[in-house]
Amino acid sequence: MTAATDAPARPGGSGRPGISPALAFANRARRGVERAWTSLKRGAASVNAIARPLAVLVLLRLRPYLGIVSPAGWIALALGVGSLTSGAVLGWQELTYVGVTILAALAVCTVFLFGRSTYAVLIELNPSRVVVGQRALGRLLVTNSGSKGLLPARLELPVGNSLAEFAIPSLKPAEEHEELFAVPTNHRAVIVAGPAVSVRGDQLGLLRRTVRWADPVDLFVHPVTVPLAPSAAGLVRDLEGLVTKKITNNDISFHALRPYQPGDDRRYVHWRTSARTGQLMVRQFEETRRSQLTIIHSEYTGYYASDTEFELAVSVMASMAAQVIRDGTQMSVVTETRRLRTHSPSALLDDSCRLEIVGKRHSGAREFARDVTRRLPPPSVLIVVAGSLMTTSDYRAIELLFPSDASMIAFHVEEGGLPALKPVSGMQVATIGQLSDLPKVLRRAGV
């Protein structure tokens, strides 16, 4: 027989046996701190939800005024306020003099911001489309469109990544001032000239007020292209249509005769055969369709050994596509980032100016080709243009995506490589080492 005894509760009134009063107090304090911290975070989140949009709105309202102060002006303002504060706290008159001098200079600089200009600004680029390396000139015409004379001013004109500055003299009403400038065209690009901005400010560059006067103008620097012989035979075949193996009741390529069925068009009844056999016979045709050319040009950096090789690939693609457009053949040109316009050679060359090397966007060449051609009609001729790092297996993977009756030519662009053309598993692989190789390789390919 065992006797059960109850352990005496420890004093302190904690209600939980075995816990000291100090530990119980610490637990209550910890829970209180956690509740207070949670409440504080909720309050901060509520304040942030209200204050953040309000701060953004205030900044948007103040941005035009805060933008008047240049970075040098903000530094000067901070030095002036800091010097005055330090002089008052430390009792140094020298710091006080420095602060007063800096703030007085800022006050004097504000005088240069006042005034109103009445300019009419015209930006012209002649020509608006050039080839890489060709000379391009710009013209800036500033006219005083007001009824009062204007003081000298400074005009800033962004041109690409550079900034051109022009000193505009004092102008009488209706007086004009012309400035000419050269635009660098060393690289294929779309160079934006503008907007033209007049600047009012002090000579120290602490404060400046800008006014925009003219919209930007684009200069298209086209890739270098090589002339190709027009394909007259290809154009004739395109007008006649390419014959397919699909049988239809209405076309131009005769296939065979078959017995008449209710609903057949009586225009296609072959009366001589019907009279000879005693049964109405109608013509059957092989379906014809216009040739459809699709050019796939890769911008993926992993397929190119250098930027120069990429530029060569762009020139190869642009040369072929421009000539195909002149021949009147239906065509689509696609890349990782865009579908180029093909209604005119000029539009295609304009879009080619925007092509840039991009990072990896697809898991492989097959997925890339499938994605960019998903919304295109089935091609009768497929051209793939890529750099020297795209392998033959990549070209083969692309070829397997399309019907067997589609002809494929892969242009393997390898800077400095020897021109070559070789058949690989039902397609032709052309190696282009320089742009001048393209016409003779196309002649060898029979294109």
MOJO-V972080 format. One record per residue. N is the residue number from 0. PSI is psi in degrees with one decimal (999 if undefined). Layout:
n=N psi=PSI
n=N psi=PSI
This chain:
n=0 psi=127.6
n=1 psi=147.8
n=2 psi=128.8
n=3 psi=130.2
n=4 psi=141.1
n=5 psi=132.5
n=6 psi=136.4
n=7 psi=138.1
n=8 psi=142.9
n=9 psi=144.7
n=10 psi=157.3
n=11 psi=-15.6
n=12 psi=25.7
n=13 psi=-20.6
n=14 psi=-12.5
n=15 psi=115.9
n=16 psi=142.2
n=17 psi=-1.2
n=18 psi=127.0
n=19 psi=155.6
n=20 psi=-36.1
n=21 psi=-41.6
n=22 psi=-39.3
n=23 psi=-41.5
n=24 psi=-40.3
n=25 psi=-39.1
n=26 psi=-43.6
n=27 psi=-38.9
n=28 psi=-39.3
n=29 psi=-44.3
n=30 psi=-36.6
n=31 psi=-41.7
n=32 psi=-41.4
n=33 psi=-42.9
n=34 psi=-40.1
n=35 psi=-39.9
n=36 psi=-39.8
n=37 psi=-43.4
n=38 psi=-39.4
n=39 psi=-41.2
n=40 psi=-40.8
n=41 psi=-41.8
n=42 psi=-41.0
n=43 psi=-39.0
n=44 psi=-39.4
n=45 psi=-44.0
n=46 psi=-40.3
n=47 psi=-38.3
n=48 psi=-29.6
n=49 psi=-42.7
n=50 psi=-33.1
n=51 psi=-51.8
n=52 psi=-35.2
n=53 psi=-40.8
n=54 psi=-39.6
n=55 psi=-42.2
n=56 psi=-42.7
n=57 psi=-42.1
n=58 psi=-39.3
n=59 psi=-36.7
n=60 psi=-37.2
n=61 psi=-12.5
n=62 psi=-45.3
n=63 psi=-33.0
n=64 psi=-38.7
n=65 psi=-27.8
n=66 psi=-14.0
n=67 psi=-32.4
n=68 psi=122.7
n=69 psi=167.0
n=70 psi=-39.3
n=71 psi=-34.4
n=72 psi=-39.9
n=73 psi=-38.8
n=74 psi=-43.8
n=75 psi=-40.4
n=76 psi=-43.6
n=77 psi=-40.5
n=78 psi=-41.4
n=79 psi=-47.9
n=80 psi=-41.2
n=81 psi=-38.9
n=82 psi=-43.9
n=83 psi=-43.9
n=84 psi=-45.3
n=85 psi=-39.1
n=86 psi=-37.9
n=87 psi=-38.2
n=88 psi=-46.2
n=89 psi=-13.5
n=90 psi=25.8
n=91 psi=117.1
n=92 psi=-30.2
n=93 psi=-44.9
n=94 psi=-36.5
n=95 psi=-42.9
n=96 psi=-41.9
n=97 psi=-45.5
n=98 psi=-43.8
n=99 psi=-40.2
n=100 psi=-44.6
n=101 psi=-45.3
n=102 psi=-33.6
n=103 psi=-38.3
n=104 psi=-41.6
n=105 psi=-39.2
n=106 psi=-39.7
n=107 psi=-35.6
n=108 psi=-26.7
n=109 psi=-23.1
n=110 psi=-33.3
n=111 psi=-8.9
n=112 psi=-17.9
n=113 psi=150.9
n=114 psi=157.7
n=115 psi=132.7
n=116 psi=147.0
n=117 psi=74.3
n=118 psi=148.5
n=119 psi=114.8
n=120 psi=132.9
n=121 psi=128.2
n=122 psi=124.5
n=123 psi=140.6
n=124 psi=128.0
n=125 psi=114.1
n=126 psi=170.0
n=127 psi=-9.0
n=128 psi=125.2
n=129 psi=165.8
n=130 psi=153.0
n=131 psi=127.4
n=132 psi=-18.1
n=133 psi=154.9
n=134 psi=133.8
n=135 psi=129.9
n=136 psi=145.9
n=137 psi=154.0
n=138 psi=128.5
n=139 psi=115.7
n=140 psi=118.7
n=141 psi=127.0
n=142 psi=138.5
n=143 psi=104.4
n=144 psi=2.2
n=145 psi=-176.1
n=146 psi=0.4
n=147 psi=156.7
n=148 psi=154.0
n=149 psi=143.2
n=150 psi=163.3
n=151 psi=148.1
n=152 psi=174.4
n=153 psi=134.9
n=154 psi=131.5
n=155 psi=137.0
n=156 psi=105.1
n=157 psi=131.8
n=158 psi=101.4
n=159 psi=-126.0
n=160 psi=-0.2
n=161 psi=169.9
n=162 psi=121.6
n=163 psi=135.8
n=164 psi=134.9
n=165 psi=135.1
n=166 psi=114.6
n=167 psi=121.4
n=168 psi=176.1
n=169 psi=138.4
n=170 psi=134.5
n=171 psi=165.8
n=172 psi=131.8
n=173 psi=5.6
n=174 psi=146.1
n=175 psi=152.7
n=176 psi=129.8
n=177 psi=138.3
n=178 psi=134.6
n=179 psi=144.5
n=180 psi=152.1
n=181 psi=143.9
n=182 psi=124.5
n=183 psi=133.4
n=184 psi=45.1
n=185 psi=-19.4
n=186 psi=149.5
n=187 psi=127.1
n=188 psi=171.9
n=189 psi=108.3
n=190 psi=125.2
n=191 psi=122.6
n=192 psi=114.7
n=193 psi=177.6
n=194 psi=156.3
n=195 psi=131.4
n=196 psi=126.9
n=197 psi=144.4
n=198 psi=127.1
n=199 psi=133.2
n=200 psi=178.2
n=201 psi=167.8
n=202 psi=-20.6
n=203 psi=-13.7
n=204 psi=25.4
n=205 psi=-37.8
n=206 psi=143.8
n=207 psi=138.1
n=208 psi=128.1
n=209 psi=147.6
n=210 psi=129.3
n=211 psi=133.9
n=212 psi=-23.7
n=213 psi=148.5
n=214 psi=158.4
n=215 psi=154.2
n=216 psi=136.2
n=217 psi=139.1
n=218 psi=120.1
n=219 psi=117.8
n=220 psi=100.2
n=221 psi=152.9
n=222 psi=157.7
n=223 psi=132.0
n=224 psi=162.6
n=225 psi=138.5
n=226 psi=139.9
n=227 psi=150.1
n=228 psi=135.9
n=229 psi=144.7
n=230 psi=84.4
n=231 psi=-39.9
n=232 psi=-39.6
n=233 psi=-35.4
n=234 psi=-40.3
n=235 psi=-45.3
n=236 psi=-35.3
n=237 psi=-37.5
n=238 psi=-37.0
n=239 psi=-29.0
n=240 psi=148.5
n=241 psi=129.4
n=242 psi=133.6
n=243 psi=175.8
n=244 psi=0.1
n=245 psi=132.3
n=246 psi=136.0
n=247 psi=164.9
n=248 psi=-3.7
n=249 psi=104.9
n=250 psi=-162.0
n=251 psi=-13.9
n=252 psi=105.6
n=253 psi=139.2
n=254 psi=-56.0
n=255 psi=178.9
n=256 psi=150.0
n=257 psi=161.0
n=258 psi=148.7
n=259 psi=140.0
n=260 psi=146.9
n=261 psi=133.0
n=262 psi=-12.9
n=263 psi=148.3
n=264 psi=124.8
n=265 psi=-14.4
n=266 psi=-22.4
n=267 psi=13.4
n=268 psi=129.8
n=269 psi=100.5
n=270 psi=-35.7
n=271 psi=-47.1
n=272 psi=-39.3
n=273 psi=-40.1
n=274 psi=-35.6
n=275 psi=-36.9
n=276 psi=-14.6
n=277 psi=14.2
n=278 psi=137.6
n=279 psi=128.7
n=280 psi=138.6
n=281 psi=157.1
n=282 psi=146.4
n=283 psi=150.7
n=284 psi=156.1
n=285 psi=132.5
n=286 psi=136.1
n=287 psi=151.6
n=288 psi=155.2
n=289 psi=147.6
n=290 psi=140.3
n=291 psi=117.0
n=292 psi=133.0
n=293 psi=125.9
n=294 psi=122.4
n=295 psi=116.4
n=296 psi=122.6
n=297 psi=137.0
n=298 psi=3.7
n=299 psi=126.4
n=300 psi=-23.7
n=301 psi=-9.8
n=302 psi=1.0
n=303 psi=138.5
n=304 psi=-21.3
n=305 psi=167.0
n=306 psi=-33.9
n=307 psi=-38.4
n=308 psi=-37.7
n=309 psi=-42.7
n=310 psi=-37.5
n=311 psi=-40.0
n=312 psi=-39.6
n=313 psi=-41.3
n=314 psi=-39.9
n=315 psi=-48.6
n=316 psi=-46.4
n=317 psi=-36.7
n=318 psi=-47.4
n=319 psi=-44.6
n=320 psi=-40.3
n=321 psi=-40.0
n=322 psi=-37.9
n=323 psi=-39.3
n=324 psi=-41.0
n=325 psi=-31.0
n=326 psi=-13.4
n=327 psi=18.2
n=328 psi=140.7
n=329 psi=136.0
n=330 psi=150.1
n=331 psi=138.4
n=332 psi=122.8
n=333 psi=150.0
n=334 psi=-175.3
n=335 psi=-32.5
n=336 psi=-16.4
n=337 psi=164.1
n=338 psi=118.6
n=339 psi=146.3
n=340 psi=138.9
n=341 psi=20.3
n=342 psi=-15.5
n=343 psi=153.9
n=344 psi=-37.1
n=345 psi=-41.6
n=346 psi=-40.3
n=347 psi=-43.5
n=348 psi=-33.8
n=349 psi=-45.2
n=350 psi=-32.5
n=351 psi=-21.6
n=352 psi=-21.0
n=353 psi=-2.2
n=354 psi=134.6
n=355 psi=154.5
n=356 psi=134.0
n=357 psi=165.7
n=358 psi=-174.5
n=359 psi=126.7
n=360 psi=-13.0
n=361 psi=157.1
n=362 psi=-19.0
n=363 psi=178.3
n=364 psi=-37.9
n=365 psi=-46.1
n=366 psi=-36.5
n=367 psi=-49.0
n=368 psi=-39.3
n=369 psi=-40.8
n=370 psi=-44.7
n=371 psi=-18.8
n=372 psi=10.7
n=373 psi=-37.3
n=374 psi=13.4
n=375 psi=152.7
n=376 psi=155.4
n=377 psi=132.0
n=378 psi=149.3
n=379 psi=-27.5
n=380 psi=130.2
n=381 psi=129.2
n=382 psi=128.7
n=383 psi=126.7
n=384 psi=123.3
n=385 psi=175.5
n=386 psi=-173.6
n=387 psi=-14.3
n=388 psi=-1.8
n=389 psi=129.2
n=390 psi=167.1
n=391 psi=-35.0
n=392 psi=-32.0
n=393 psi=-44.1
n=394 psi=-41.7
n=395 psi=-39.4
n=396 psi=-36.8
n=397 psi=-40.7
n=398 psi=-37.9
n=399 psi=-12.0
n=400 psi=-21.9
n=401 psi=161.3
n=402 psi=155.5
n=403 psi=-22.7
n=404 psi=0.0
n=405 psi=128.2
n=406 psi=138.8
n=407 psi=134.7
n=408 psi=124.6
n=409 psi=125.8
n=410 psi=107.1
n=411 psi=99.0
n=412 psi=115.3
n=413 psi=108.1
n=414 psi=123.5
n=415 psi=0.9
n=416 psi=160.9
n=417 psi=136.1
n=418 psi=136.3
n=419 psi=158.0
n=420 psi=119.6
n=421 psi=142.7
n=422 psi=137.6
n=423 psi=104.5
n=424 psi=53.1
n=425 psi=-4.5
n=426 psi=169.9
n=427 psi=134.5
n=428 psi=116.3
n=429 psi=130.4
n=430 psi=126.9
n=431 psi=117.4
n=432 psi=-28.2
n=433 psi=161.4
n=434 psi=-32.4
n=435 psi=-14.6
n=436 psi=-19.8
n=437 psi=-47.5
n=438 psi=-43.7
n=439 psi=-31.5
n=440 psi=-39.5
n=441 psi=-36.8
n=442 psi=-39.7
n=443 psi=-33.2
n=444 psi=-9.1
n=445 psi=23.1
n=446 psi=999
